[in-house]
Amino acid sequence: MATRMREELGPALSLETARDWGYRDAVRGLRDDLGRIGVEFDTWFSEQSLHDGGEVATVLADLDARGVVDRRDGAVWLRTTDFGDSGTGCW
């Protein structure tokens, strides 16, 4: 990946340029891989756009207000057992 990036953009890159190139390269690879097995999407977008637009924070605040989350291990967890999940998932 780094070799392809240097070949396309040269050796002197800013962190932002390298990050943007890496993101586009990863998405290109995903599209190619999925296309080989017949999977196509009409719309692609970055998960980062959900964070930047505040949607993730809004949903987390709403779930917290509903009292359906737990905080442990430095993370916020949706308590899916409140919605019928047996809690015996494989992960």
TIPADREN-166790 format. One line per 3 residues: their letters; for each residue z, x, y of N, C-alpha, C, CB. Coordinates in steps of 0.1 Angstrom, whole numbers, plus 2048, in hexadecimal, padded with zeros to 3 digits. Glycine has a CB too. Example, Ala and Ser with C-alpha at 12.3 -4.5 7.8 and 13.67 -1.06 7.14 Angstrom:
as> 84E,884,7C7,84E,87B,7D3,84E,884,7DF,85A,871,7D3; 847,880,7EA,847,889,7F5,84F,881,800,839,88D,7FA
END
This chain:
mat> 800,808,7F4,800,800,800,800,809,80D,80C,7F7,800; 809,813,80D,80A,81B,819,7FD,823,81B,815,825,817; 7F6,827,810,7EA,82E,811,7DF,825,817,7E5,833,803
rmr> 7DE,819,812,7D4,810,818,7D7,80D,826,7D5,802,810; 7E4,80C,82A,7E7,809,838,7E3,815,841,7F6,807,839; 7E6,821,83C,7E2,82D,844,7D2,82E,845,7E7,83A,83E
eel> 7CC,82B,83A,7BD,82B,83A,7B7,821,844,7B7,829,82C; 7BD,815,845,7B8,80B,84E,7BD,80D,85D,7BD,7FE,849; 7C9,812,85F,7CF,812,86C,7D1,820,872,7DB,80B,86C
gpa> 7D0,82A,869,7D3,838,86E,7E2,83B,86C,7CF,83A,87C; 7E5,848,86E,7F3,84C,86A,7FE,849,875,7F3,85B,869; 7FA,847,881,804,844,88C,805,835,88E,800,84B,899
lsl> 810,830,888,812,821,888,820,81E,88E,810,81B,87B; 821,813,895,82E,80F,899,834,807,88D,82D,806,8A6; 841,805,88E,847,7FD,883,841,7EF,883,856,7FD,885
eta> 840,7E9,88F,83A,7DB,890,82C,7DA,88A,83A,7D7,89E; 824,7E4,88D,816,7E4,887,816,7E5,878,80E,7EF,88D; 81F,7EE,873,820,7F0,865,825,7E3,85E,829,7FC,861
rdw> 82F,7DD,864,835,7D1,85E,82B,7C6,85E,841,7CD,866; 823,7C4,869,819,7B9,869,80E,7BC,85F,813,7B8,877; 80A,7C8,85E,7FF,7CC,854,805,7C9,846,7FB,7DA,855
gyr> 811,7CD,843,817,7CA,836,818,7BC,832,825,7D1,835; 81C,7B4,83C,81D,7A5,83A,80F,7A0,837,822,79E,847; 805,7A3,83F,7F7,79E,83C,7F2,7A3,82F,7EE,7A2,847
dav> 7F5,7AF,82B,7F1,7B5,81E,7F7,7AD,813,7F4,7C4,81D; 804,7AB,814,80B,7A3,809,806,795,807,81A,7A3,80C; 804,78E,813,7FE,781,812,7F0,781,80C,7FE,77A,820
rgl> 7E8,78B,810,7DB,78C,80A,7DB,78E,7FB,7D3,798,810; 7E5,796,7F6,7E6,798,7E8,7EB,78C,7E1,7F1,7A3,7E6; 7F4,784,7E7,7F9,778,7E1,7ED,76E,7E0,804,772,7E9
rdd> 7E6,76C,7EB,7DA,763,7EA,7D0,767,7E0,7D3,763,7F8; 7CD,774,7DE,7C4,779,7D4,7C9,776,7C6,7C1,788,7D6; 7D6,779,7C4,7DC,776,7B7,7DC,767,7B3,7EA,77C,7B6
lgr> 7E0,75F,7BC,7E0,751,7BA,7D2,74B,7B8,7E7,74A,7C5; 7C9,750,7C0,7BB,74C,7BF,7B5,74F,7B1,7B2,752,7C9; 7B9,75A,7AB,7B4,75D,79E,7B9,753,793,7B9,76B,79A
igv> 7C4,74C,795,7C8,742,78C,7C6,734,791,7D7,744,788; 7BD,733,79B,7B9,726,7A0,7C3,71F,7A9,7B7,71D,795; 7CC,726,7AF,7D6,720,7B8,7D2,723,7C7,7E4,725,7B6
efd> 7D0,719,7CE,7CC,71A,7DD,7D5,711,7E5,7BD,717,7DF; 7D8,716,7F1,7E0,70E,7FA,7D8,70C,807,7EE,716,7FE; 7DA,700,80D,7D3,6FD,819,7D9,704,825,7D3,6EE,81B
twf> 7E7,706,824,7EE,70C,82F,7F7,717,82B,7F6,701,837; 7F7,722,831,800,72D,82F,808,72F,83C,7F9,73A,82A; 815,732,83A,81D,736,846,828,73F,842,822,729,84E
seq> 82D,746,84B,838,74F,848,846,748,848,838,75B,852; 84E,74B,83F,85C,745,83F,863,749,84C,864,74A,833; 85F,755,851,865,759,85E,864,74F,869,860,766,862
slh> 858,748,869,856,73E,873,860,733,873,848,738,872; 866,72F,867,870,725,866,87D,72A,86C,873,722,857; 880,737,86B,88C,73D,871,88A,73E,880,88F,74B,86B
dgg> 87E,743,884,87B,744,893,87B,737,89A,86E,74B,895; 877,72C,893,876,71F,89A,883,718,899,86C,717,893; 88D,71D,892,89B,717,892,89C,70D,887,89D,710,89F
eva> 892,70A,87F,893,700,874,89D,704,86A,885,6FF,86E; 89E,710,866,8A8,714,85C,8B6,712,861,8A6,723,858; 8B9,716,86D,8C6,714,873,8CA,705,874,8C7,71A,881
tvl> 8C0,6FD,878,8C2,6EE,879,8C5,6E8,86B,8B5,6E8,87F; 8BE,6EC,861,8C1,6E6,854,8CE,6EB,84F,8B6,6EA,84A; 8D2,6F8,850,8DF,6FC,84C,8EA,6F5,853,8E0,70C,84E
adl> 8E8,6F3,860,8F3,6EC,868,8F4,6DE,863,8EF,6EC,877; 8E9,6D7,860,8E9,6C9,85B,8F0,6C9,84D,8DB,6C4,85A; 8ED,6D2,844,8F3,6D2,837,902,6D5,839,8ED,6DD,82E
dar> 906,6DE,842,914,6E1,844,91B,6D5,849,915,6ED,84E; 915,6CE,853,91B,6C1,858,91D,6B7,84E,913,6BC,864; 914,6B6,844,915,6AD,839,920,6B1,82F,908,6AB,832
gvv> 925,6BD,830,92F,6C2,827,92A,6C5,819,93A,6B8,826; 91D,6C9,818,918,6CC,80A,915,6DB,808,90B,6C4,808; 91B,6E3,80F,919,6F2,80D,927,6F8,80B,912,6F8,819
drr> 926,704,804,931,70C,802,92D,71A,808,935,70E,7F3; 938,721,80D,936,72F,811,93D,738,808,93A,730,820; 936,741,802,93C,74B,7F9,932,756,7F7,93F,744,7EB
dga> 938,761,7F4,930,76D,7F1,927,771,7FE,927,76C,7E5; 92C,76D,80A,924,771,816,918,768,818,921,77F,816; 917,75D,811,90B,754,812,90F,746,813,902,756,805
vwl> 906,73D,817,907,72F,817,900,729,80B,902,729,825; 907,721,803,901,71C,7F7,901,70C,7F8,909,720,7EA; 8F6,707,7F4,8F5,6F8,7F3,8FC,6F4,7E6,8E6,6F3,7F3
rtt> 905,6EB,7E7,90D,6E6,7DB,904,6DB,7D4,91B,6E1,7E0; 8FB,6DF,7CC,8F2,6D6,7C6,8F8,6CD,7BC,8E7,6DE,7BF; 904,6D1,7B7,90C,6C8,7AE,90F,6BA,7B5,918,6CE,7A9
dfg> 90F,6BA,7C2,912,6AE,7CA,906,6A4,7C8,914,6B1,7D8; 8FB,6A9,7C3,8EF,6A1,7C2,8EA,69F,7B4,8E3,6A7,7CA; 8F3,6A1,7AA,8F0,69F,79C,8ED,6AB,794,8E5,696,79B
dsg> 8EC,6B7,79A,8E9,6C3,793,8F5,6C7,78A,8E6,6CF,79D; 8F2,6CA,77E,8FD,6CD,774,904,6DA,778,8F7,6CE,766; 8FE,6E3,780,904,6F0,783,902,6FA,778,912,6EE,786
tgc> 8FA,6F7,76E,8F8,701,763,8EA,707,764,8FA,6FA,756; 8E5,709,770,8D7,70E,772,8D6,71C,76C,8D4,70F,780; 8CA,721,76B,8C7,72D,764,8C9,739,76E,8BA,72E,75E
w> 8CC,737,77A,8CD,742,783,8DB,741,789,8C3,743,78E
END
